[in-house]
Amino acid sequence: MNFDLFNIKKVVKEDIPEILKIIDNIFPYTYFNDKTILKKIVDKNFFLIKFVQKNFFVGFAEIEFFPEKKESRLNAVFVSESFRKKGIATKLLQNCINEVKKRHYNIFFLLVKENNFVAKKLYSKSGFCFERFYEKEIDNSIIEMWSIKFD
């Protein structure tokens, strides 16, 4: 896909309504409001990026950094259904990996539902490996922890 028409940018305050709509629909087991999203936008321990085509919000990704452990977690990666299978999630994820490396964090991990095979394929292609089953269920689903380690 030609990415010249697309841009990856940092999430800004004006993106909050779009992100909340996505979170409510795709991640209903989480609880966020405009204030919590705004806190993440300005907090250096979070990294939120969006993928836009012209002025259309196509997708986003979020990382949370844990400086005391030098670990980071991918909290979300999302692409609108009509833009899937075009390499956009890969592009978002690669930008996240680059940010983790840039900050010199040793571990980048994520939680994924056991039956989310599409996401697990993306993560595997990006260098993540299954670590273990997570100790809690989320949204009545068995959860796996995947990670990528950097030297």
Buried (B, 14 or more C-beta within 10 A) or exposed (E): EEEEEBEBEEBEEEBBEBBBEBBEEEBEEEEBEEEEBBEBBEEEEBBBBBBBBEEEBBBBBBBBBEEEEBBBBBBBBBBBEEBBEBBBBBBBBBBBBEBBEEBEBEBBBBBBBEEBEEBBEBBEEBBBEEBEEBEEEBEEBEBBBBBBBBE
